Amino acid sequence: MLAELDGPRTFTLHDQDGALCLAHWLDETVEMSRFVVPFSPSLLEKLRRCEFSVLDALDQPRVYLAEVDPNRDVRSVWLIQLADLP
């Protein structure tokens, strides 16, 4: 399946508590998109200065896998280990 990319697939956002997150698109079906969402302001600065890769930025102690529907509503969230992703 080819996915139409109509927007950024790696971006920062603030969660409902105001914490900074990095979302990185992992997978997509017609019903859902999946993102990994860990981050902090200090990691953002290191990423901006190219001190490490996006993969390094995503490989954090707490990683969340979020399923988002086409209306951008979050449907499910799991706390995972990045190494557990296929």
C-alpha distances in whole Angstrom, upper triangle without the diagonal:
4,6,10,12,16,18,19,17,20,23,27,28,31,30,32,35,35,34,32,28,25,22,19,15,14,11,9,8,10,13,13,13,15,18,21,24,27,30,33,35,36,33,32,35,34,31,32,35,32,34,31,27,24,24,28,28,25,27,30,32,30,26,25,21,21,18,18,17,16,20,20,22,22,22,23,24,25,27,26,26,24,25,23,20,18
4,7,9,13,15,16,15,18,21,25,26,29,29,32,34,34,33,30,27,24,21,18,14,14,11,9,10,11,14,14,13,15,17,20,23,27,29,32,33,35,31,30,33,32,29,30,32,30,32,29,25,23,23,27,26,24,27,29,32,30,26,25,21,21,18,18,17,16,19,19,22,22,22,23,24,26,28,26,27,24,25,24,21,19
4,6,9,11,13,12,15,18,21,22,26,26,28,31,30,29,27,24,21,18,15,12,12,9,7,8,9,12,12,10,13,15,18,21,24,26,29,31,32,29,27,30,30,26,27,30,28,30,28,24,21,21,25,24,22,25,27,30,28,24,22,19,18,16,15,14,12,16,16,19,19,20,21,22,23,26,25,26,23,24,24,20,19
4,6,9,11,11,15,17,21,22,25,26,28,31,30,29,27,24,21,18,16,13,14,12,10,11,11,14,13,12,15,16,19,21,25,26,29,30,32,29,27,30,30,26,27,30,28,31,28,25,22,23,26,25,23,27,29,31,29,26,24,21,19,17,16,15,12,15,15,19,20,21,22,24,25,28,27,28,25,27,26,23,22
4,6,8,8,12,14,17,19,22,23,26,28,27,26,24,21,18,15,13,11,13,12,10,13,13,15,14,11,14,14,17,19,22,23,26,27,29,26,23,26,26,23,23,26,24,27,25,22,19,20,24,22,21,24,26,29,27,24,22,20,18,17,15,15,13,15,14,18,19,20,22,22,24,26,26,26,24,26,26,22,22
4,7,9,12,13,17,18,21,22,24,27,26,26,23,21,18,16,14,12,15,15,13,15,14,16,15,13,15,16,19,20,23,24,26,27,29,26,24,26,27,23,23,26,25,28,26,23,20,22,25,24,22,26,28,30,28,25,23,21,19,18,15,15,12,14,13,17,18,21,22,23,25,27,27,28,26,28,28,25,25
4,6,9,10,13,14,18,19,22,24,23,22,20,17,15,13,12,11,14,14,13,16,16,17,15,13,14,14,16,17,20,20,23,23,25,23,20,23,24,20,20,23,22,25,24,21,18,20,23,21,20,23,25,28,26,22,21,19,17,17,14,15,12,14,12,16,17,20,21,21,24,25,25,26,24,27,27,23,24
4,6,7,10,12,16,17,20,23,21,20,17,15,12,10,9,9,12,14,14,17,18,18,16,13,14,12,14,14,17,17,19,20,22,19,16,19,20,16,16,20,19,22,20,17,14,17,19,17,16,20,22,25,23,20,19,17,16,16,14,16,14,16,13,17,17,20,21,20,22,23,23,24,21,24,25,21,22
4,6,10,12,16,17,20,22,21,19,16,13,10,8,6,5,9,10,11,15,16,17,14,10,10,9,11,12,15,15,18,19,21,18,16,19,19,16,16,20,18,21,18,15,12,14,17,15,14,17,19,22,20,17,16,14,13,14,13,14,14,16,13,16,16,18,18,18,19,20,20,20,18,20,21,18,19
4,7,10,14,15,19,20,18,17,13,11,7,6,4,6,10,12,14,18,19,20,16,13,12,9,10,10,12,12,15,16,17,14,12,15,15,12,13,16,15,17,15,12,9,11,14,11,11,14,16,19,18,15,15,14,14,15,14,17,17,18,15,17,17,19,19,18,19,19,19,19,16,19,20,17,19
4,7,10,13,16,18,15,14,11,8,6,5,7,9,13,15,16,20,21,21,18,14,13,10,11,10,11,11,13,13,15,13,10,14,15,12,12,16,15,17,16,14,11,14,15,12,12,16,16,19,18,15,15,15,14,16,14,17,17,17,14,16,16,19,19,18,19,19,20,20,18,21,22,20,22
4,7,10,13,14,12,10,7,6,4,6,9,12,15,18,19,22,23,23,19,16,15,12,11,9,10,8,10,10,13,11,9,12,14,12,12,16,16,17,16,15,12,15,15,12,12,16,15,18,16,14,14,15,14,16,15,18,19,18,15,17,16,19,19,17,19,18,19,20,18,22,23,21,23
4,7,10,11,9,8,6,5,6,7,11,13,16,19,19,22,23,22,19,16,15,12,12,9,10,10,11,11,15,14,11,15,17,15,15,19,20,21,20,19,16,18,18,15,14,18,17,19,16,15,14,15,13,15,14,17,18,17,13,14,14,17,17,16,18,18,19,21,19,23,24,22,25
4,7,8,5,5,5,6,9,10,14,16,19,21,22,25,25,24,20,18,17,14,14,10,11,10,10,11,15,14,13,16,18,17,18,21,22,23,22,21,18,20,20,16,16,19,17,19,16,15,14,16,14,16,15,18,19,18,14,15,14,17,17,15,18,17,20,21,21,24,25,24,27
4,5,5,5,7,7,10,11,14,16,19,21,21,23,24,22,19,17,16,13,13,10,11,11,12,13,17,16,15,19,21,20,20,24,24,25,24,23,20,21,21,18,16,19,17,18,14,14,12,14,12,14,14,17,19,17,13,13,11,14,14,12,15,15,17,20,20,23,23,22,26
4,6,8,10,11,14,14,18,19,22,23,23,25,26,23,20,19,18,16,16,13,14,14,15,16,20,20,19,22,24,23,24,27,28,28,27,27,23,25,25,21,20,22,20,20,17,16,14,16,14,16,15,17,19,17,14,13,12,15,15,13,16,16,20,22,23,26,26,25,28
4,6,9,11,14,16,19,22,24,26,26,28,29,26,24,22,21,18,17,14,14,14,13,15,18,19,18,21,23,23,24,27,28,28,27,27,24,25,24,21,20,22,19,19,16,16,15,17,16,19,18,21,23,21,18,16,15,18,17,15,17,17,20,22,23,27,27,26,30
4,7,9,13,15,18,21,23,25,26,29,29,27,24,22,21,18,17,14,13,12,11,12,16,16,15,18,20,20,21,24,25,25,25,25,22,24,23,19,19,21,19,19,17,17,16,18,17,20,19,22,23,21,18,17,16,19,19,17,19,18,21,23,23,27,27,27,30
4,6,10,13,16,19,21,24,25,28,29,27,24,21,19,16,15,11,10,8,8,9,12,13,13,15,17,17,18,21,22,22,21,21,19,20,20,16,16,18,15,16,13,14,13,16,16,19,19,22,24,22,19,18,16,19,19,16,17,16,18,20,20,24,24,24,27
4,7,10,13,17,19,22,23,26,28,26,23,20,18,15,13,9,8,6,6,7,10,10,9,12,14,14,15,18,19,19,18,18,16,17,17,13,13,16,14,15,13,13,13,15,15,18,18,21,23,22,18,18,17,20,19,16,18,16,18,19,19,22,23,22,26
4,6,10,13,15,18,20,23,25,23,19,17,14,11,9,6,5,5,7,9,11,10,9,13,14,13,14,18,18,18,17,16,13,15,14,11,10,13,12,14,11,10,10,12,12,15,15,19,20,20,16,16,14,17,16,14,15,14,15,16,15,19,20,19,22
4,7,10,12,16,18,21,23,22,18,15,13,9,8,5,6,5,8,10,12,9,8,12,13,11,12,16,15,16,14,13,10,11,12,8,8,11,11,14,12,10,10,11,12,15,15,18,19,20,16,17,15,18,17,15,15,15,15,16,14,17,19,17,20
4,7,9,12,14,17,19,18,15,11,9,6,6,5,7,9,12,14,16,13,12,15,16,13,15,18,17,19,16,14,10,12,13,11,9,12,13,15,13,10,9,9,9,11,11,15,16,17,13,14,13,15,15,13,14,14,14,15,13,17,17,15,18
4,6,10,12,15,18,18,14,10,8,5,5,7,9,11,14,16,17,14,13,17,16,13,15,18,17,18,15,12,9,10,12,10,8,12,13,16,14,11,11,10,10,12,12,15,16,18,14,16,15,17,16,14,15,15,14,15,12,15,16,13,15
4,6,8,12,14,14,11,7,6,5,7,9,12,15,18,20,21,18,17,20,20,17,18,21,20,21,18,15,12,12,15,14,11,14,16,19,17,13,12,10,10,10,10,13,13,16,13,15,14,15,15,14,15,16,15,16,13,16,16,13,14
4,7,11,14,14,11,8,5,5,7,11,13,16,20,22,23,20,19,23,22,19,21,23,21,22,19,16,12,12,15,14,11,14,16,18,17,13,12,9,10,10,11,14,15,18,15,17,15,16,15,14,14,15,14,14,11,13,13,9,10
4,7,11,11,8,6,5,7,10,13,17,19,23,25,27,23,23,26,25,22,24,27,25,26,23,19,16,15,19,18,15,17,19,21,19,16,14,11,11,9,11,12,13,16,15,16,15,15,14,14,15,17,15,16,14,16,15,11,11
4,7,8,6,4,6,9,13,15,19,22,25,27,29,26,25,28,28,25,26,29,27,29,26,22,19,19,22,21,18,21,22,24,22,18,16,13,12,9,9,10,10,14,13,14,14,14,14,15,16,19,18,20,18,19,18,14,14
4,5,5,6,9,12,16,19,22,25,29,31,33,30,29,32,32,29,30,33,31,33,30,26,23,22,26,25,22,24,26,27,25,21,19,15,13,10,10,9,10,13,13,15,14,14,14,16,18,21,20,22,20,22,20,17,16
4,6,8,11,15,18,21,25,27,31,33,35,32,31,34,34,31,32,35,34,35,33,29,26,26,29,28,25,27,29,30,28,24,21,17,15,12,11,9,8,12,13,14,15,14,16,18,20,23,23,25,24,25,23,20,20
4,7,10,14,17,19,23,26,29,32,34,31,30,34,34,31,32,36,34,36,33,29,26,26,29,27,24,26,27,29,26,22,19,16,13,9,8,6,7,10,11,11,12,10,12,15,18,21,21,24,23,25,23,20,20
4,7,10,13,16,19,22,26,28,30,27,26,30,30,27,29,32,31,32,29,26,22,22,25,23,20,23,24,25,22,18,15,12,10,6,5,5,7,10,9,10,9,9,10,12,14,18,18,20,19,22,20,17,17
4,7,10,13,16,19,23,25,27,24,23,27,27,24,25,28,27,28,25,22,19,19,22,20,17,20,21,22,20,16,13,10,8,6,5,6,8,11,9,10,10,10,11,12,14,16,16,18,17,19,18,15,15
4,7,10,13,16,20,23,24,21,21,24,24,21,23,27,25,26,23,20,16,16,19,17,14,16,17,19,16,12,10,7,6,5,6,9,11,13,11,12,10,10,9,9,11,13,13,15,13,16,14,11,13
4,6,10,13,16,19,21,18,17,21,21,18,20,23,22,23,20,17,13,13,15,14,11,13,14,16,14,10,8,6,5,7,8,11,13,15,12,13,10,12,11,9,11,12,12,13,12,15,14,11,13
4,7,10,14,17,18,15,15,19,18,16,18,21,20,20,17,15,11,11,13,11,7,10,10,12,10,6,5,5,6,9,11,15,17,18,15,15,12,14,12,10,10,10,9,10,8,12,12,10,13
4,7,10,13,15,13,13,16,17,15,17,20,19,19,17,15,12,12,13,10,8,10,10,11,9,6,5,7,7,11,12,16,18,18,15,15,12,14,13,10,10,10,10,12,11,14,15,13,16
4,7,11,12,10,11,14,14,13,16,18,18,17,15,14,11,11,11,8,6,8,7,9,6,5,7,9,11,14,16,20,22,22,18,18,16,18,16,12,12,10,11,11,10,14,15,14,18
4,7,8,6,7,11,11,11,13,15,15,15,13,13,11,12,11,8,8,10,8,10,9,9,10,13,14,18,18,22,24,24,20,20,18,21,19,16,16,14,14,14,13,17,18,18,21
4,6,5,6,9,10,11,12,15,15,15,14,15,13,15,13,10,11,12,10,12,11,12,14,17,17,21,21,25,27,26,23,23,21,23,22,19,19,17,17,17,17,20,22,21,25
4,5,5,6,9,10,11,13,14,14,14,16,14,17,15,11,13,15,13,15,15,16,17,20,20,24,24,27,28,28,24,25,23,26,25,22,22,20,21,21,20,23,25,25,28
4,5,5,6,9,10,11,13,11,12,14,14,16,13,11,13,14,13,15,15,16,19,21,22,26,26,30,31,31,27,28,26,29,27,24,24,21,22,21,20,23,25,25,28
4,5,5,6,9,10,10,9,9,11,10,12,10,7,10,11,10,13,13,14,16,19,20,23,24,27,29,29,25,26,24,27,25,22,22,19,19,18,16,19,22,21,24
4,5,5,6,9,10,10,10,11,10,13,11,8,11,13,13,16,16,15,17,19,20,23,23,26,27,27,23,25,23,26,25,22,22,21,21,20,18,21,24,23,25
4,5,5,6,9,9,10,12,12,15,13,11,14,16,15,18,19,19,21,23,24,27,27,30,30,30,27,28,27,30,29,26,26,24,24,23,21,24,27,26,28
4,5,5,6,5,7,9,10,13,10,9,12,14,14,17,18,18,20,22,24,27,27,31,31,32,28,30,28,31,29,26,26,24,23,21,19,22,25,24,26
4,5,5,6,6,7,7,10,9,7,11,13,13,17,18,17,19,20,22,24,25,28,28,29,25,27,26,28,27,24,24,23,22,20,18,20,23,22,24
4,5,8,9,10,10,14,13,11,14,16,17,20,21,20,22,23,24,26,26,29,29,29,26,28,27,30,29,27,27,26,25,24,21,24,27,25,27
4,5,8,10,12,15,13,12,16,18,18,22,23,22,24,26,27,29,29,32,33,33,30,32,31,33,32,30,30,28,27,26,23,25,28,27,29
4,5,7,9,12,11,11,14,16,17,21,22,21,23,24,26,28,28,31,32,33,29,31,30,33,31,29,29,27,26,24,21,23,26,24,26
4,7,10,12,10,10,14,14,15,19,20,20,23,24,26,29,30,33,34,35,31,33,31,33,32,29,28,26,25,22,20,21,25,24,26
4,7,8,6,7,10,11,13,16,18,17,20,21,23,26,27,30,31,32,29,31,29,31,29,26,25,23,21,19,16,18,21,20,22
4,5,5,6,9,10,12,16,17,16,18,19,21,24,24,28,28,30,27,28,26,28,27,24,23,22,20,18,15,16,19,18,19
4,5,5,6,9,11,15,15,13,15,16,18,20,21,24,25,26,23,25,23,25,23,21,20,19,17,16,13,15,17,15,17
4,5,5,6,10,13,14,12,14,15,17,19,21,24,25,27,24,25,23,24,23,20,19,17,15,13,10,11,14,12,14
4,5,5,8,11,13,12,15,16,19,22,23,27,28,30,26,27,25,26,24,21,20,18,16,13,10,12,15,15,17
4,6,7,11,11,11,13,15,17,20,21,25,26,27,23,24,22,24,22,19,18,16,15,13,11,13,16,15,18
4,6,9,9,7,10,11,14,17,18,22,23,25,21,22,19,21,19,16,15,13,12,10,8,11,13,12,14
4,7,8,8,11,12,16,19,21,24,26,28,24,25,22,23,20,17,15,13,11,8,6,8,11,11,14
4,5,6,10,13,15,19,21,25,27,28,24,24,21,23,20,16,14,11,10,8,8,10,13,13,17
4,6,10,13,16,20,22,26,29,29,26,25,22,23,20,16,14,10,9,7,9,11,13,14,18
4,7,10,13,17,19,23,25,26,22,22,18,19,16,12,10,7,7,7,9,12,13,14,17
4,7,10,13,16,19,22,23,20,19,16,17,14,10,8,6,6,6,7,10,11,11,14
4,6,10,12,16,19,20,16,16,12,13,10,6,5,5,6,8,9,12,12,11,15
4,7,10,13,16,18,15,14,11,11,8,6,5,6,7,9,9,12,11,9,13
4,6,10,13,14,11,10,7,7,6,4,7,9,10,13,13,16,15,13,15
4,7,10,11,9,9,6,6,5,6,9,12,13,16,15,18,16,14,16
4,7,8,5,5,4,6,7,9,12,15,16,19,18,21,20,17,19
4,5,5,5,7,7,10,12,15,19,20,23,22,24,23,20,21
4,5,7,10,10,13,16,19,22,23,25,24,27,25,22,23
4,6,9,10,14,16,20,23,24,27,26,29,27,25,26
4,6,9,12,13,17,20,21,24,23,26,25,22,24
4,6,9,11,15,18,20,23,23,26,24,22,24
4,6,8,11,14,16,20,20,23,21,19,21
4,7,11,14,16,20,20,23,20,19,21
4,7,10,13,16,17,20,17,16,18
4,7,9,13,14,17,15,14,17
4,6,10,11,14,12,12,15
4,7,10,12,11,12,15
4,6,9,7,8,12
4,5,5,7,11
4,5,6,9
4,6,8
4,6
4
